[in-house]
Amino acid sequence: MIKFNKTWKSAILLLVFLLSFTALILAADKEVHITILGTTDVHGNIMNYDYYGVHTYSQGFAMVNTMVKRIKSENPNTILIDAGDLIQGTPLTYYYGKKMKPDKNYPMTKIMNLMGYSAGAVGNHEFNYGQDTLHKIIDTADFPVLSANIIKESDSSLEFTPYTIIDVKGVKVAILGLTTQATTASEIEGLRILNPLDVAKEYVKKLKEEEKVDLVFISAHFGLDPEEREGNYARPIAQEVPGVDGILTGHDHAFVDIEEMGPGGYTVPILMPYKWGRALARYDFYLKRDNAKWVIDRDKTEHQVYDLRKMELEPDQEILLAGQSYHQETLEYTGTVIGTATADFKKGYQDEIKGISQGKLQDTPLVNLVNAVQMKYAEADISLAAEFAATANIKKGDITINDLSSIYIYENYLYGIKITGSELKKLLEFEARYYRQVKDGDATIAFNDSIPGYNYDMFKGITFDIDLSKPAPESAADLEDGKQFRIYNLKKDGKLVKDNDKFILALNDYRFQSWGKKMHGGFLYAMGIKSKEEAMKRVVFSSQEKYGDEGQVRNLMISYVKGKGTISPLVDDNWHLTGFDFSDLVGRDEMVQLINEGIISVPTKGRFGVNYQAINLYEKPEKEEISLISEKTNIPVKLLEKFQTKGELYKNVVILRDNYKKVSILSINDFHGALAQGGSNIGSSRLAGAIKSEKVKNPDGTIIVSAGDNYQGSAMSNLLYGEPVSAAFREMGIEASAVGNHEFDWGDDRINRWGEEGGFPFVAANIYDKRTGEPVSWAKPYVFIERKGAVIAFIGIATPETAYKTLKANVENYEFRDPVETLKTWVPILQMAGSDAMVALTHCGAFQDKDGSITGEAVDLTYVKGVDAVISAHTHQKVSGYVNGKPLVQAYKYGRTLGKLEFIFDQNDRLISAKPSIDNLYKRQDELKDDPETLRIYNKYNNEMKPVLERVIGKTTVNLRHDRYEGPSLLGEWATEVMKEKASVQIAMTNGGGLRTSIPAGEITVGKMYEVMPFDNTLFTMKLSGADIRANIEHGILNEDIGWIQVSGVKVVYNPDEETGNRIISITLEDGTPLEMDKYYTVVTNDFMATGGDDYKFENARKAVNTFIPLRETLIEAVEKSGTLSPVKKNWIIELKKITLLTHLKIAG
């Protein structure tokens, strides 16, 4: 048996540590972080411009590239791809795809080349301008355009490149392209589109087994589920195909960000970034070397879809410049005047109810115009056309090409086909499935959400009624025997249509190519025309054959208007919805009013936001709806719950809503000078923007307060002693602030000045001056704030912990009295003085667990009679809930969240209800906007401080991590080592809360050192007994209130399972000598700890001296002297179980 002595044990311990440390470094080098960014359905949008709305908009490659550049700067290992439908959709792509013909300077690919796209998928609309045009465009791309499931019918060979493999830092990333089968048949003549699921199985296996790729990513131009839409396969692929790591989807023009469990036992992210360059999908994969191959760390995989419309982005100037000539030429083309309108085509046909298009409920001039054009050119008896763009219009005056482009947005051609009266009836019944059946009590018309709006047509040339009281056929099969469902009074030229009547029907090529059950809506199939051959026999007119490219419906409309010169808005009023009467329904007029005011809304569903369910006024209101109405009208929930039907509810909401008023109290706390944006800190300008946005919602009823610890914490605020914070607070409109413990960090003489500069009073009812026995003069005990006639009293309360959680010398003249007793004194006084509500504005702490339970010193305040709500702070927590039936809220820290208290008062200013909530601003930074004036204030001070704050003093090769609640840190060890050397002592210790943030690897600036050490602490030397050293370190181990102590020069082994105060197992000096309890040692700490801060005890110290050497300057000096920091963790404080194996190591021999 061989036993290692103490020296050998130490050597082995050191060796194991070094090997572990080396392994960690090597492991870090082996990890590769790959970001994949994706767009889809950009549809020709290069510029941040809506050609149909004729205005700038947050869309297009110009906006996308701003975000792409930002992300690429964060991670150079970024791949940019697209999921198809690029070259059709705007006048720009039509102009350059049809009028000009594509060349090497084709706009879409030129811009994508500039942006650095690595791959794109083929979408169905890529074929709109013909296969020859598509291949010419592909030839201009510097990246592969992919589709693995499109083959030539002649020899089954691939039409496009199926996949591409990209090497990223040695990682092989495969991008596989797939295309929807829902592609217009005439446009893919000679080609066949295979089942994407089958093809994905084949190619993913090949990529993994033959190409040996490390990451398989699919760029697919189709949506999630085949049952939702023909050709959608993303979900089945994720669920059934082994080896898929991520899927970018498109085609459905929706926001999708989901995960599906795959056959490999891990989830596969599926994202769809909406349309038109209005969103960007992001996937982050982390791969590590496992022996000879790369393995994805699934736990670290992240994904999100950025909604660029909600982000404060400026368009990328490089893209704007590159696209300007194309854009300008397009505007000149679309701005061409082709005729005159005698009146506004929308006048008198606006939506009666917001969210329900009037164009789906009656004949309108715009659709009537489309049908008139189609009937003329096809020489048809009947025409059908859909309302493609509900917001389109032709205004009185000049008519431009753009006007007609906004009405007819697709590149369809026109057909005229022969049909019978029987087939017409089937078609109309099939179309009428679009409407839900109307039931008793229904007050709105609802649509079938399984049928897209572009697949419902309005007719010209016949008259008929649709009886919505009748059920609709479920499918085309129900129509085969000619059964009547909803269509009544079908007439042509005043005569009832007979089954054997013969007509010419005008319809676009998308409708024409619907002879399959699931092809393009299945319209011809429903009529009984179930094959291409049968459909072609019916053709009597083809605009493409007769006119070529000019035969597109939009071009026929242009020719029609040019020929007429002047047109007027006309309707035939030839079809009607019947079978219901809304006029006698109680509450319907009020319902319409409330919907149009945004108080309630029509139920919507699916990717198109379809109004899928009627509002029934006989139904009982749901709790969720009542809650939303209460929130928007201020009517108490209890009162709204009395109404038993929706009709009664809506009628009374309009009557009652003026009887109640809402006062919104917005709060921040522990701002700590967080003026700059960065990481989770949103910065003062965005915080001000969020506050002002909230104030707009309730301009006469919003109050903004702070719960203290406003100033100390950032370099800018510290160097200027809070001046920029006060300036920002004034702009935000802060009306009162509690006094936080850190308000005393620079003494008490600044507090009054801060209030004056910020335009608000500090309130503190429980801080008394020991010298006078009176409340302090620099703060008010309370403040009254009146809104909408209601008077709210804010009573200020400071935490009694201030006595030991700030420098003792700064608060030695003050007494921090019991908060509960203070409130009991002041509440009745303020009630008698006319307060309608009472808020304790405090710097007292609180915590909330995952179950919603709230604890902490602030909780006690809710039990004081007369207190209506408590605003908490100090503990840097997110808290929102009720204690003792009263709301309590704390808004985290650094301005990252907004606390909200919503008070509802009645007409007599009686408080009816109080509701707490938190707005996590930092989680929605993409949506926040800078307040211009607050940003100006920040920039002013930032420009002044830049030379100081941005001065580089050195660098670190390693991350100096620190979190006072996680344990002893590398930063803590380095800082205490610097303190020990500066003071030439044996032992150094500092409180974990004195170091406020980590230092990342890289350059170190003065500003960063102010963030790390925001306090103006000084070095305090002394001689301290071993017993007191041990007691103080014990106090700083696993202390959930103040965090961990940081030390150097003394080796401490502790057992976390022991009771507080008895956790230290052994304690030795650096050379291994045991610390003797009655012997004195030279020690350095900071003045905060030395004078009792965080309840550390140094009163028994000998020769205690405040050196007045600034601790922050000492750390800065150490960085400058070293130049480069590369500290290695020494584990001065270590848990017993982490060394048990080594200290008990025995080798049998």
MARPA-736483 format. One record per residue (C-alpha): residue in three letters; x, y, z. Coordinates in pm, whole numbers, plus 50000, padded with zeros to 5 digits. Example, Ala and Ser with C-alpha at 12.3 -4.5 7.8 and 13.67 -1.06 7.14 Angstrom:
// MARPA-736483
ala512304955050780
ser513674989450714
// end
This chain:
// MARPA-736483
met500005000050000
ile501455033649896
lys500265065250069
phe501105099849947
asn502405124850200
lys501235160750217
thr503825173949970
trp502965147449712
lys499265153949760
ser499825190949690
ala501855182849383
ile499225159049250
leu496515184549321
leu498435210949128
leu499085186848839
val495435176848816
phe494445213448823
leu496855222748546
leu495785193548333
ser492145202548384
phe492825238748303
thr494715229047988
ala491885206147886
leu489405234147928
ile491465256947704
leu491775230047440
ala488055222547462
ala487265259147415
asp489405259747102
lys487495229846971
glu484085246246984
val482745263346673
his479735286346688
ile477865287646356
thr475015311746289
ile472625305545999
leu470455334745891
gly467485330445660
thr465045350345453
thr462065338345253
asp459385351545021
val461235384344969
his459205387944647
gly461315414544484
asn461645438144780
ile465105453644769
met464415488044909
asn462655497345230
tyr459695507245016
asp456145494944965
tyr455365499944595
tyr451695493144648
gly451285515544950
val453685540744788
his455665547745104
thr458815537045285
tyr458425507145512
ser460575484745733
gln461055457545475
gly463325446445194
phe466965436745164
ala467975471545278
met466555464445624
val467635428045628
asn471255436845555
thr471445460645849
met470655431546077
val472855407445884
lys475875430245919
arg475215434146290
ile475085396546343
lys478095389646122
ser480105414246330
glu479185393646637
asn479955360346473
pro482035358746154
asn480985322046117
thr477615332545973
ile475855317245672
leu473095336445491
ile470515316945289
asp467075321645133
ala464035298745100
gly462635310744768
asp460055332844595
leu462585359844520
ile462035371844166
gln458305379544157
gly456065401944361
thr456795438644303
pro456675461744004
leu460475461544022
thr460775424243956
tyr458075425543690
tyr459805454343517
tyr463225437543517
gly461915402143469
lys459525409743182
lys460045444143040
met463815445743048
lys464705408543054
pro467345397343307
asp471045402243243
lys474215401143449
asn472995431543643
tyr469655416143739
pro468715435044059
met467745407044298
thr470825385444246
lys473125415544228
ile471955426544573
met472115391244713
asn475665387444580
leu476535419744757
met474965407345083
gly476935374945070
tyr474225348945031
ser475575313345037
ala472505295644895
gly468895299744793
ala465985276144733
val463655275644433
gly460165288544509
asn456995283344309
his456915319644195
glu460405316344049
phe458685301443743
asn456285330543685
tyr458385345943411
gly459235313243241
gln461915286943282
asp464315303843042
thr464125336243237
leu464645317643564
his467815300743444
lys469175333643310
ile468625348743654
ile470265319043828
asp473305323643606
thr473765358643754
ala473935345344113
asp477255339944290
phe475555313444504
pro473795280644418
val470015280744378
leu468845247144512
ser466065222144465
ala466535184944511
asn462965175144419
ile462485190744073
ile463395167343789
lys463075167143411
glu460195145643288
ser462255134542988
asp465045116643172
ser464375121943549
ser467595141743584
leu467785170743827
glu466815204943697
phe468685223643973
thr471615218144207
pro470225197544498
tyr472525208944778
thr475685227544864
ile478305221045131
ile479945249945313
asp483095246445523
val483045267345840
lys486195264046053
gly486455227745950
val482765220646007
lys480965207745697
val477525224045672
ala475115210845408
ile472245231945274
leu469585210945100
gly466975228344884
leu463335216844846
thr460355231544659
thr456605229544707
gln454595207644471
ala451935234944464
thr453395251644156
thr451435262743850
ala451465233543606
ser451855253943287
glu454905271443426
ile456765238943497
glu455915221443173
gly458495194343111
leu459345192143480
arg458045171643769
ile458145180644138
leu458685150444361
asn457365145044712
pro459675165844938
leu459465141245227
asp460695112145017
val463455133044862
ala464555146445201
lys464965111045334
glu467115101645036
tyr469375132045035
val469855136245409
lys471045100145427
lys473425106645139
leu474765138345300
lys475435120845630
glu476805087945497
glu478565097645174
glu479385134445210
lys480145130445584
val478705164445668
asp478495176146029
leu475325197246006
val472345192445773
phe470155222645713
ile467125223845483
ser465985254845297
ala462435246345196
his459905266245003
phe456825252145173
gly455035255445506
leu454455232645803
asp451635207945748
pro450235191445432
glu446735191645581
glu446925229245619
arg448025235445260
glu448885214544960
gly452635208944932
asn453555217345294
tyr456015192245446
ala458265209645701
arg456765193346009
pro456715157745866
ile460325161745752
ala461425172746100
gln459515144046261
glu460445116246021
val463825123245858
pro466865113346069
gly469805137246061
val468045170345998
asp469385197746226
gly467305227746120
ile464715238745863
leu464105272745708
thr460615273745558
gly458555297445346
his455615299545107
asp452965305945375
his453985341945454
ala453815336045829
phe455885339546145
val456925304746259
asp459405296946536
ile458855261746668
glu460685229646750
glu459635194446652
met461005162846810
gly462885143846543
pro463625106746512
gly467115112746651
gly465765121546996
tyr466445158946968
thr464295188046863
val464595203246517
pro464045241046494
ile461655251846216
leu461525288946138
met459635309545882
pro460545346645866
tyr457255360645730
lys457635377945391
trp458985407245188
gly462175411245391
arg460185421445696
ala461785394845916
leu464975374745953
ala465375339446090
arg468385331046306
tyr469765297446415
asp472805293846641
phe474565260146648
tyr477495251446873
leu479665221946768
lys482405204846964
arg485035179946859
asp484275144846978
asn487295124246881
ala487455127646503
lys484085143746434
trp482065174446514
val479015170446738
ile476245196246786
asp475695206647148
arg471885204947138
asp471515221547478
lys473115253147341
thr471205255047012
glu469205287246993
his466835302146738
gln464595332046688
val462795352146422
tyr463475389546422
asp460485410946325
leu462405439146158
arg459325461446160
lys459475462946539
met463185470246558
glu464785504046544
leu466815497946232
glu468075521245966
pro468235507745609
asp471675496945500
gln473155524845290
glu475205500645079
ile472035483044961
leu470155515744912
leu472965528444693
ala473225496044496
gly469465494144442
gln468735530844380
ser468945530544000
tyr466655499943977
his464245515744224
gln464125549044045
glu463535533243705
thr460745512043853
leu459075542744006
glu459175560243672
tyr457525530043511
thr454825525143779
gly454165562343796
thr453075563243434
val449605578643408
ile447285556943200
gly443845571843266
thr441525591143496
ala439095580643770
thr435975601443818
ala435705591844186
asp437325572144467
phe436655534944413
lys436575527844787
lys434155555344880
gly431045539545028
tyr432665505345039
gln434915508645342
asp434845480445594
glu431855483345826
ile433685462646086
lys437445463846136
gly438935430146046
ile436145419445808
ser436775429545448
gln433725445345288
gly434955432044956
lys434065396945075
leu430525407345173
gln429255426044867
asp430015435444510
thr432615463244502
pro433905486244227
leu437465472744234
val436595435944184
asn433885445943939
leu436575463743735
val438745432543723
asn435765411543613
ala434775437043349
val438275435543198
gln438285397543198
met434835395343037
lys435835419842764
tyr439065402742658
ala437815367042694
glu434505376542530
ala432935357842818
asp429405355742956
ile430565352743315
ser433745362243501
leu435145354043841
ala437895372244029
ala439185374244386
glu439935404244603
phe443705400444626
ala444465432044822
ala441795444445061
thr443555477845111
ala443985485944740
asn442195515744592
ile441915538244289
lys441515574044401
lys439845601944212
gly442165617143952
asp445105602343764
ile445335564543742
thr448855550343730
ile450285516243651
asn451005513244022
asp447305517044106
leu446445486943895
ser449485467744017
ser448245471644374
ile444845457244277
tyr446155428044075
ile449425417244234
tyr450015384444052
glu451395376343707
asn448315356443600
tyr447115350743246
leu443455348743140
tyr441455319443007
gly437975316442863
ile436435281742900
lys433115265442813
ile430935254543106
thr427325243743158
gly424675256943394
ser425085225743606
glu428835231443637
leu428285268043722
lys425975258244010
lys428585234144145
leu431265260644119
leu429155286344306
glu428285261444580
phe431965252344606
glu432945289144635
ala430235295544895
arg432055272445137
tyr434095303445219
tyr431385315145458
arg430595299845795
gln426975291145859
val425115318546048
lys423485307946376
asp420915325546593
gly422645353546778
asp425525357146531
ala426275393846475
thr429095390746219
ile429825370845907
ala432685346245956
phe434935329845698
asn436245294545659
asp439865296945773
ser440855266545565
ile440205286945249
pro442595315945182
gly440915348445085
tyr442615347644746
asn440745315144678
tyr437305330944705
asp435845347644397
met433225373744322
phe431245369343998
lys430035392043720
gly427495384043450
ile425015365143672
thr422845372743974
phe422425350244275
asp421935348244651
ile424045329244907
asp421865317545197
leu424205316045498
ser421565300245719
lys422145268345519
pro425075244645566
ala427845244445308
pro429075213845122
glu432045198545300
ser433895189444982
ala433585186544606
ala432235151344653
asp429025165744799
leu428355183844470
glu428555154544233
asp424805147744233
gly423955184444182
lys422535189244533
gln421585224844624
phe423115239444939
arg423325277144955
ile422965291644605
tyr419495304644524
asn417925326144254
leu420785320044011
lys419935339443696
lys421555350143373
asp420025380543204
gly417025377743436
lys416325341143361
leu416915311943594
val419985292243494
lys419255257243373
asp421605227743399
asn422065224943023
asp422685262142963
lys426045269342806
phe428395298042899
ile431885311142847
leu433585316443186
ala436545340143224
leu439085330143490
asn442815333443551
asp445345306043482
tyr445685297543852
arg441965289543869
phe442095271943533
gln444825247943646
ser442705234243929
trp441565201643774
gly443175182144058
lys441365177644389
lys444035197544574
met445395217644284
his445065255244333
gly441855252044529
gly440285224544316
phe437735247244141
leu437545228643810
tyr437635195843996
ala434535206544191
met432775213643862
gly433585178543743
ile436505188043519
lys439105164543660
ser441955162443410
lys444215185043214
glu442965169742892
glu439335177242979
ala440225212743085
met442105219842764
lys439105208542559
arg437085236242721
val439465264542629
val438155290442384
phe440545318342477
ser444095321242617
ser445505355942670
gln449045342442671
glu448575326542331
lys446915357442187
tyr448915385542347
gly452085369742490
asp453395387242801
glu450925415642745
gly448205390142809
gln448765390543181
val445595402243358
arg447345432943498
asn448495443043150
leu444995437343013
met443715460843286
ile446275486843181
ser445185483642818
tyr441505485542922
val441985517843120
lys444105533142845
gly441385525042594
lys438635539742812
gly440635570142915
thr438215577443197
ile436585551643425
ser434105553943710
pro433505531644013
leu430635508943916
val428945479244079
asp426345454843949
asp425105445944297
asn424505412044141
trp425015389244440
his423885390544800
leu424405372645130
thr421045362645280
gly419585341245557
phe420255364845848
asp419055397645996
phe421385416146233
ser419145446546277
asp417225433946583
leu420195420446779
val420635438147113
gly424145452047144
arg425185448746778
asp425645485846715
glu427705488147032
met429685457446927
val430585473946596
gln431595505446780
leu433795486747026
ile435485466346751
asn436285497146546
glu437645514546856
gly439905484946933
ile438215475847262
ile437245441547130
ser438175423846808
val436795398146571
pro438265363446635
thr441045355746389
lys442995324446311
gly445695310446088
arg448465325245881
phe446125349645705
gly444455362146024
val441075350445896
asn437895361746071
tyr436985325446132
gln434305327546400
ala431205349146428
ile430635369646740
asn427435355946891
leu425585380747109
tyr423555353547281
glu426645336647419
lys427975341747771
pro431095363347776
glu434345345447855
lys436495356248149
glu439425364847925
glu437305388547715
ile435865404948027
ser439365409948163
leu440545426247837
ile437525449047823
ser438105459048184
glu441735466648108
lys440835488847814
thr437775506347960
asn438645507048333
ile435285491648420
pro435795467548714
val435705430748625
lys433155423548895
leu430685447548737
leu431215433348387
glu430695398048515
lys427095406148594
phe426105406248226
gln425015372148105
thr425245377047727
lys427735394047501
gly424965416447367
glu424165429047717
leu427875432747791
tyr428685453647484
lys425625475647526
asn426525483347886
val430235487947824
val429465517747602
ile427215531747876
leu429515525248174
arg433005531648042
asp432955568748119
asn432215561548486
tyr435665547948568
lys439195560748536
lys442565544048535
val445745557148692
ser448925539348583
ile451935540348815
leu455175531348638
ser458185523448852
ile461875516148814
asn464355507149083
asp468065500949127
phe468895519248805
his472505522848925
gly473495547548655
ala472835522648372
leu472685549748106
ala474375530647825
gln472885503247610
gly474605469747615
gly473655433547676
ser470475432547881
asn470785469247972
ile468455488847748
gly469945522647839
ser468355555247943
ser467135565647597
arg465215533547534
leu463895533247889
ala462635568647836
gly461125558247503
ala459285529447670
ile458035551847951
lys456795578147709
ser455075551547498
glu453235539747808
lys452305575447893
val450745580147550
lys448315552047635
asn447065571147940
pro448375606647903
asp446385622248186
gly446615592648418
thr450255581448435
ile452675585948726
ile456385576848706
val458455569749016
ser461755553949120
ala462355531749422
gly465945542749475
asp469585533549410
asn469485556149109
tyr473015569249064
gln476005548449164
gly477085520448935
ser478375531848596
ala481515550348503
met479655579348346
ser477405584548647
asn480185579048900
leu482665602548739
leu480015629648715
tyr478425621249050
gly474995613148909
glu474465644448700
pro473575625948374
val471125603648562
ser469275633748701
ala469115648748354
ala467715616448212
phe465205613048497
arg463945648148434
glu463295639248070
met461605606548170
gly459285625648400
ile460185609048731
glu457905624748995
ala459255609649318
ser462015586449435
ala462635565349741
val466065567649903
gly468245537149835
asn471225526650043
his473565535449757
glu472265571049751
phe474695576050043
asp477785562749863
trp479105597849802
gly477795612750125
asp474415628650187
asp475015663550054
arg474215653949694
ile470765639149753
asn468925672349766
arg470805684949459
trp469865653549264
gly466205659549335
glu466455695749222
glu468335686448904
gly465965657848828
gly462815677448903
phe461455653749169
pro461475650349549
phe463065621849742
val460645606649990
ala461715589550311
ala459415588850610
asn461595566050822
ile464995583550800
tyr465625605451103
asp468535628251185
lys470075616551512
arg471315651651577
thr467835667251576
gly465515637851632
glu463525650051332
pro462955635850983
val465795645050748
ser465495678650577
trp466655666950235
ala463705643550178
lys459965645650227
pro458105619150424
tyr455505616750148
val454225633449836
phe450685637349700
ile450235632349325
glu446845638849165
arg445615622648845
lys442135625548695
gly440875639349024
ala442205610549237
val444895618949493
ile447555592449555
ala449945594649848
phe453445580349805
ile455095573650143
gly458855569050119
ile460505540550307
ala464245532750315
thr465505498450409
pro466955496450763
glu469755476150603
thr471125509550483
ala472805512650822
tyr475265485250729
lys474925482950350
thr476675515550278
leu479795531650416
lys479095535250787
ala480675569750810
asn478175582650552
val475125572650756
glu476355575251113
asn474155605651177
tyr470955588651062
glu468465564951216
phe466515541550991
arg463315534751179
asp461035504951151
pro459135506450817
val455925490750952
glu455665514151249
thr456465543851025
leu453605535050791
lys451205529951080
thr452005565551186
trp451645582250849
val448755563750683
pro445935577950900
ile447415612850879
leu447425611850499
gln443955596650484
met442645625850684
ala444535649450454
gly442495636950156
ser444435607950005
asp442335584849787
ala445015557849766
met448215549649953
val451405535949795
ala454485526249995
leu457345537249769
thr460185517649924
his463735506049891
cys462845474350080
gly463625440549931
ala461395412649808
phe461725379049633
gln459265358249433
asp459615320949371
lys458495301649065
asp455155294349231
gly454505331449275
ser455045332849652
ile456545365849766
thr458915369950060
gly461195396950198
glu461005427850415
ala458615445450177
val455985418850245
asp455415431350599
leu454305465050464
thr451245450050293
tyr449795441850635
val449615478250738
lys445995489350727
gly445385516150467
val448355507550244
asp446955499649899
ala450135488849720
val453865484349778
ile456705492549539
ser459805472649632
ala463515475149539
his466995466849671
thr467105429449596
his467305433149216
gln464385409449157
lys461395407248928
val458365406749156
ser454725410649063
gly451905396449267
tyr449605400249564
val450315397249936
asn447435400450175
gly445305409549875
lys447505439649794
pro449735443549489
leu453505443449534
val455875450449249
gln459645452949197
ala461145460648857
tyr464385440748858
lys467405463748804
tyr469245487648570
gly466035499348399
arg465605465548233
thr461965463048332
leu459075486048416
gly456935479548718
lys453265487748671
leu450445493848913
glu447065500148754
phe444595517148985
ile440925519648888
phe438875546949055
asp435145553249031
gln433515586948974
asn433825594549346
asp437575587749340
arg437125555749536
leu439795529649460
ile438015500149304
ser440945477849205
ala444735476649190
lys446685453848958
pro450475447948946
ser452505437348644
ile455995439048499
asp457045447848146
asn460295429548067
leu461695456047838
tyr465055438847805
lys463365408447652
arg461855429047373
gln464705452647292
asp464055447746922
glu460765466446966
leu462075495447175
lys462825529547032
asp465205555947161
asp463655587547297
pro465425614547090
glu465835639847371
thr467105614547625
leu469465600847360
arg470735636147302
ile471385639547675
tyr473235606547684
asn475325615147378
lys476275648647529
tyr477725632947842
asn479115602947655
asn481045625247416
glu482465644147712
met483545612347887
lys484715591947588
pro488385601747609
val488455590547971
leu486225559847958
glu487545545047635
arg491195547547729
val492655512647703
ile494805504248005
gly495645468047919
lys494085435347823
thr493255401247961
thr493725368347781
val491045351347991
asn487525359748103
leu487665374048454
arg484255361348560
his482455373448870
asp479045368249023
arg478985374349395
tyr476245348549445
glu478015320749254
gly481085318349476
pro484725328949480
ser485655341749135
leu488755345948924
leu488165383548925
gly487835382949304
glu491095363949340
trp492925387649107
ala491545418849280
thr492435406649630
glu495895396249511
val496405431949384
met495205445749717
lys497575422649909
glu500575432849703
lys499725470049718
ala499385469550096
ser502285444950150
val500255423050382
gln499665385850429
ile495935383950364
ala493435403950156
met489655402250156
thr486905421449985
asn483135417949973
gly481645401149666
gly479185429349615
gly482025454449581
leu482855439249241
arg479855444949018
thr480575427648688
ser482975404948498
ile485795415348264
pro485615396747931
ala488765386047753
gly490205413947541
glu491025450347596
ile490335466247933
thr489225502547946
val488925527548227
gly485165526348175
lys485125488748233
met487045493148559
tyr484415517948677
glu481755491948599
val483715465748792
met484405488449090
pro481845516649089
phe482395525249455
asp484975550049577
asn486335525449831
thr489805528149981
leu492315502950113
phe492075497150489
thr494985479350659
met495045463451003
lys496255435251218
leu493595409351279
ser493505378051489
gly493155343951326
ala489815339951503
asp488445372151353
ile489815363251010
arg488065329951030
ala484805345651155
asn484705371150876
ile485385345350607
glu482685323150760
his480295352550730
gly481065355250358
ile480625318550265
leu477265309250108
asn475745341850231
glu472615345250016
asp472035380750135
ile475365397050055
gly477105371449837
trp480525355049872
ile483615370050025
gln486695371349799
val490145364449950
ser493805358349874
gly496715347450092
val494725322550293
lys493595287550190
val490115278550312
val488385244750289
tyr484675244450378
asn481805219950400
pro478505234650268
asp476525208250456
glu477545222050794
glu475595249150976
thr476275285950915
gly479265296751122
asn480785261951132
arg481455255150764
ile485235260550759
ile487075227250791
ser490615240850765
ile492305273950708
thr495995278650628
leu498315305250503
glu499705304950151
asp502715284350259
gly500505257850421
thr501005269850777
pro497785266050979
leu496135298551078
glu496435302751456
met493325316751623
asp495095338551879
lys497845351051652
tyr497595384251463
tyr498175387451091
thr498495416950857
val495285421750657
val493935445750398
thr490255450750317
asn488165480350194
asp486775508350405
phe483205496150352
met483915462550515
ala486285477150774
thr483525499550909
gly480895472150934
gly479515471150581
asp477615439250495
asp477795432050867
tyr481465422150863
lys483175426051203
phe486555443151233
glu486095461451563
asn488785440251733
ala491425449451477
arg494715464751589
lys496475493151411
ala493515498151177
val494415525050922
asn492455539350632
thr495225544650378
phe492875565350159
ile494445547549864
pro491545543449614
leu490865506749546
arg489705513149189
glu492875532449109
thr494905504249260
leu493275479349024
ile493755502648724
glu497405507148818
ala497855469348834
val496405464648486
glu498585492048341
lys501685478148508
ser501015442648389
gly499875451948040
thr498375417647988
leu496535397748252
ser496475359748244
pro495585349848599
val494965313448688
lys492445304948957
lys494105294049281
asn490895283649458
trp491675301549785
ile488235290649904
ile487345255249800
glu484595230949885
leu485625199450074
lys484055174749831
lys486045189549541
ile489345179149701
thr488215148049888
leu489295124449610
leu492785139049593
thr493355142549967
his492315106350020
leu494155092749717
lys495735058849781
ile497345035649531
ala497374998349611
gly500614981549531
// end
